[in-house]
């Protein structure tokens, strides 16, 4: 079946899903929800997957873009969680998304604030993490091992570091996404290719163990989707659909520094949080010359917002931490944008920073709810949720197949296409290139009207926010968004007339 998602397919499948009874209804189309739709559909089950907003609208697009091997969990003694992360990272690197997930180097600067004892402890952790890589059977060619660098070599990778007292750095490697939202789009499209009905702008108003009352957010029409099993993968909103689920969201904030703020930075950086043994801020250089700096871990009380605000205190805290290792201080004026995501952590005593990142699958209410976890392990979370749905509702289905199913774009790479298209679209880059050649007008971040047209016709983008905030990340910086709006509206108008 065709993997393309667009307005025409949505309208067609919306009519059908109201008339049929599906095996599995998935609510939420972040990474885990889209993964559950793919897992269930690839087992031969009929699937409807709905989302109140857009693909990757919530937490999945606000991550650090890291696909990590669970080193932090290893340090806390959570060996099973760490191993699971290492296994899932290897699956993404090798099989399911090698076009989207690559190895990336990270430096931990050995400044005056990092003692020799802490240096030895961190390096021991890096080596243990490399042991997890080997246990997960991820080849060394895909993920190099850790090493120590002298000060001169460190400054070639990060010339912005303060050289006074710098003893060098510990260099480690981990997986990284160029864009987390694109991973979700690829998962959702792969689910659609296996027959799942993927429906954005469809809000679940009320869940039961045999379906949901749903509202089409584009028309206001309400209808019922009947299902043999229901999976609640709504992330931080899961508790509003299943009152038995108690969450304690944690806010992770990132800053977007203007291009040129940290010149010459090649590697990412882990910056130790003072007074903490296993917590680090991340400094992540981007292809456009900007740098993302994150992330905080602060509890959030009260109603869960659709898009979390970034408090000024988070901005100050991250800049202070970053400036502690830099030669030239970064001022607030260099912050071109900021974003925050909420982690759907299970409620427990203690700080949110200390809560386990283990995922949980709950089904006491008859609805299967999956919460917790992290982006790296979305596939395993989805598998566990579908396993529970199959067993609890006696559905006829085999075992999960998703660890061997390449996502859309993971096939052979075409020749003769620009590198930026190959790394963004993988095996589809050739088809996108034709659109880009026909519509080469730039809209921002090196993207063109051709890219936007592809997103509307194949990636399910329905409006300008979908295009600017999720299919691309142009909207992260207001000035970029404002400049791109006329071209974006022209693309949407053109496709509406076709």
N, C-alpha and C positions, 0 to 999 in steps of 0.2 A: 504494500500500500504506500501511497505517496506520503512523505513526511512533512509536506508543506502545510503551514498553518496560516490562515488569512481570514478576512471577514466573511468571504463567501462560504468557506468550509464551516466556519462557526455557525452561521445561520442554518445551514443544511443539517448539521449534527445536533443543533439545539432542538430543532423540530423532532428529530428522531428520538432523542433521549427522553423526551417527555412522553413518548408512546410505548417505550419498551421497559423491561425490567433487566437491569444489568447484574452481573455477578458481584462486582465491586464498585462502590462509589468512593472516590478519594476526594477529600475536602482539603484544599490548600495546594498551591503549585509553586512552592519553593523547591529546593533540591530534593528534600525527602519525599514530598508529595508527588512530584514528577517522577522520582525514582520508584515510588510505590505503583504508580500507574504503569510504568514500563515493566516492572517486575511481574505484576498481575497479568498484563496483556501478553507478555512473552510466554507465560505459562498456558495461554489459550483461553483465559478468562475474558469475559466481556467487561469493559471498564468505561466508566464516566469519571472524569477528573475535573473539578470545578475550582474556581478561584474568584474571590470577590473583586479583585483588582486586575493585576497583570502577572504574567510569569515573573518570578523572582522579585515580587514587589516588597517582600518583608526582609527578614534577617539575611537571606541568602545573598543579597546584593551588597550588603554592608560589611562583609568580612574583610580580613587582611589579605585576601587572595592567596593565602598559604594552603598548600596541601601537605600537611606535616606528618611526621612519623611518630608523634606522640611522646617526644622527649620529656615534656613537662609532666606528663602523667607517670612516666617511668620514675622520675625524681620523687614523686609522691607515693611510690610503691604500687601504683595501679598498673601492674605489668600487663594484665589482660587488655586494658584500654589502650595502652601504648602499642601492644602487638597488633591489635585490631587496626589501629591507625596506620601502622607500617604496612600491613597487608593491603589495606584499601588504597594507600598511596601508590603501592606497586601496581595494582590493577589499573589505576588511572594512567600511570606513566607508560605501562607496557601495552595495554589492550584497549581500554574503553575510551580514553581521551588523550592520546599522545600528542595530538595537534594543539591541545589547549593547556596541558600540564607539562611543564619543563622543570629541570633542576635549576636551582638558583643559589648563588653563593651568599653567605651571610657572615659578617664580621662581628665579633665581640671585642671591642677595643679594650686593651689592657691599660687602663688609665690608673692614676694614683688611687682612685676609689676602689679599684678591684685588687684585693689582696692576692698574694701568691697562693694562699690556701684555697681561696675561692676559684682561682685560675685552675688549680689542679682538680678541684671538684667538678667544675664545668667541663673540663676536657675529659674527665672520666665519664661524665654523662654523655658527651658527644660520642665517645668510643662505644658506650653501651648502646646508644642509638644506632650506631653503625652495625652493631651486632644484631639489632632488630631488623635492619635492612637486609642483612644476610639471611636471617631466619625467615623473613618474608619472601626470600628468593628474588629480590630486586637486583638486577645486575649492576655491578660497579660502574659500567659504562653509562648507565642512566643516572646514577647518583654517586658522585665521588665521595671519598671519606674525609674526615676532619684532619686538620693540620694546624701547626702554629706558624705564624708569620712574624718576621722581625718588623721593627718600626718603619724601615724604609719601604719594604714591600707593602705594608699596611697602608702607607700614605699614597701609594700609587693607585690603590683601589678606592681609597677614601681620603682625598687630599684635604677635605674640610675638617678633619680631626685636629684637635689641639695637640701639637707635637710635644708640648712641655710635659715631661714625665711619662710619655707614651712608651710602653715597653714592647709594643707590637699588638697582635690580635690573635684570637682563635678563629680559624676559618672553618665553617661547617656548610653543608649543603642540604637543601630540602626542596620539596616540590612547591611550585608556584603557578597560579593561574594569572594570565594577563587580565582576565575579566571573569569574575564569578557569575555574573548574570548570564554570560554567554554559555557557561556550563549548564545552567538550568534550562536555557532555551534548547540546547542540544539534547538534553535528557527528555524534555517534553516532546520534541519533534520525533525522537526515536520511539517514544511511547505511541505517538500518533501513527508512525509507520507500522507498528504492530497492532493497530486497530483501536487503540484507546481514543475515546472522544474527549479531546482536550478543550475545555471551555472557560475562557477568561470572562470577566465581568459578570459572573454568576455567583451571587452571594447566598450561602447557606443561612437561612433564617432560623431553622430549627432542625436538629438532628434526632433521628431515632435509629434503632438497630436494624430497621428495614428500609431506610431511605432518608430523604430530606425534603423539607419545603425550601424552595429556591426562588430567588428573584433575579430576573434578568436586569442588570443594572443599566442597560442601554435603553430599555423600553418600559421598565417598571412592572412588567408582567410577572406574576407568580405562578409557579407550577411545582409539581412533585416529581422527584426522581425516585423510582422504586429500585431497591437493591437488596441482594441476598446478604451482603456484608458492607459495612461502612468503616472506612479508615479516616480518622481525624488527624490530619497532618498540618494543622493550621498554625503550628509554631507557637509564638507568644500569645496568640488568640485562641489556643486550643481550649483553655479553661472556660471561655465564654460560650463554647459549644457543648462542653461536657463539664458540668459543675463539679463532678467528682475529682477533676484534675486540678491540683493546686500547684501553681508555678510561682517562682520568685525571679522575675526577669532581671537581667544584668545588662547595663548599658556599656557598649564598647564604642568609643569615639575615635575618629581619625581626622587628622588635619590634611589639607591639600596645600602644599607649599608651591608658590609660583615658580615657573621655570627659571632657572638660573640662581635659585636661592642656595642650593648646595652644589656648586659646579664641580664637575669631574667625578661625582660619586657613581661608582660602577656597581659595587656590591651593596646588598642590603646590610642593615646593621641591627644587632641586638644590643640594646642599651639597658644595663641592669637598673632595676628600680631600687633606690637606696632603702636599706632596712629590710629588703626581701631577698630570700635565697634563690628562689626559682621563678621570679617574675622579671620580664624584660619588656621594654617598649620596642617597637619595630620601626625601622626607617627603611622605606621601600621606594627606590628610584623607579620612575615610570618611563615609558618609551618617549613621551612627549617632553621630557626634561623636568617635569614636575616631580615632587616627592611626597609620598603619603607617610604620615607619622601617626602611629597609634600603639597600643590602644588602651583605653581605660577599662576599668572593671568596677562599675558602681551600681549598687542596687537601685531598682526603680520601683516606687510604690504608686498605687493608684491606677486609674484606667490606662490601658495600653493605647498609645496614639498610633495612627496609621503611619506617620513618618516622625520619628523621634527628633526632638530639638537638641541642639548641641549647646550645653551650658558654657558660659564664659569661663567657669572654673576649670572645666576640662581642657579648654584651649590653653589657659595659663599653666596648668600642670604639665601638659605635654611639652610645651615650649621650654619650661624650666628643666625638664628631664633631658631634652635634646641639647639645650645649650650647655649642659654640664660636660659635654664631650667635644664641643666644637671650638675651633679657633676664632671664628667670627660669629657673634651672637645673631640669632634669628629673631626679628622683631614681629609683633603682631601684624604689622602691615604686610608681611610676606605671606600671610595665610590667605590664599585665594579662595578657599572653600573649606567646608568641613562636613562630615556626615557621621551619623551614629546608628548603630544597630542594637537590637535587644536580643539577648540570648535566652532561649526558653528553658531555664533551669528548673528542675523539680525543687519545690520548697523544702528547706531544711534549716537547721540552726547554723549560725556562723556567718562569716563573710561570703558574699557571692564569689569572690576570688578563690575561695577554698572549696566551693561546691564541686562535686564530681561532674565531669563531662560525660559520664556514662549515659547512654540513652536508655529509655524505659518504654516498654510497650504495655499498656494498661487496657483491660477489657472488662472490668467489673460491671459496667453499665450495659454491656452488650455491644457498645461501640468500641472499636479498636482505636486507641489513641497512642500516637508515638511522639515523644518529647525528649528534650535533652540532646546530647550528642553534639556533633560539629560537622562542618561542611565536608571534611575529608571522608567521614564515614557515612555519608548519606545513603550509599548503596546498601550497606549492611543494615542500616536502620530500616530502609524500605523493605528489604528482604524479610527481616524479623516481623515487621508489621503485616506483611502479606501472609507469612507463615501462620501467624496468629489468626488472621481472618479466615484462612483456608481451614484450619483445624477446628476453630470454634463454630463455624457455620457449615461444616461438612461439605465444602466445595470440592469438586473434582478437578484437581490440578496437580501437576508434577512439582519437582523441586525448582528452586530459583535457577535461572540461566544467566542472570545479568552480569556475572563476573566475566563472561566470555562474549558479551554482545558489544561490539564497537558502537559508540555513539555517532550520530550524524556528523560527517566531516572527518571521521577517523580513518578513512580509506586511503588508498595510494595518493600521494601528493602530485598535482599536475605540474608539468614543466612550463616554463615561460611566463609565469605570473609574478607580479611584484611580491617581495617577501612579506610585506605587511598584510596582503590578502591571504597568503598561504598560512600565516600564523593565526589569522583570525577565522578563516573559513575552512581550512584543511582541504579535503578532497573536493569541496564545492567551490574552491577559489577560481577555477576556470570559468564556471558559469557566472559567478559574480563579476569577474573581470570583464566579461562582455557588457554587462550593465554599466560598469564603471566607465568603460570606453565610450559608451553611448551617452552617459550622463556624468561628465567629469567634474562638474562644478563642485568645489570644495565647500564643506559645511562646518568644518572644525575638526581638530585632532587628526588631521590627515584623511578624514573620511569625505565621501562625496555623495551627491544625490543618488548615484547608483547604489551605494551601500544602503541608503535609506529605502530605496525602492525594493531592494532585496528583503529588507526587514518587514516591509508591509506585505509583500506577496508570498514570502516563504516562512517568516519567523513570527507571525501572529501579532505584529504591532498594529494597534487600532487608532492611536491618536499621537499627538506630539509628545506627550509625557512618556509614552511607551518608547518612542524613538530616541528622545534625548536623555532619558534617565535610566533606561534599562537595555535597549538594543545597542545603544552607544552610551558613553558616560560624559557626553558633552555638557549635560546639565549640572555636573558637579560644581562648575564655576558659573556664576550668574552672567558675567559678561559674555562667556562663550555661548550660553543658552540664548541670550538676546540676539547675538549675531546670527545664530543658526535658525531662529524661528521662521523668518520669511521662506527660506529654502525648504524647511520642514513642512510648512503649510502648503507650499506649492506641490510637494511630492504627494501629500495626502489628498489634495484636491485633484491631482492628476489621476491617482489610482481610483478615487471615488467615481470619476467619469468613465473609467474603462469598463 
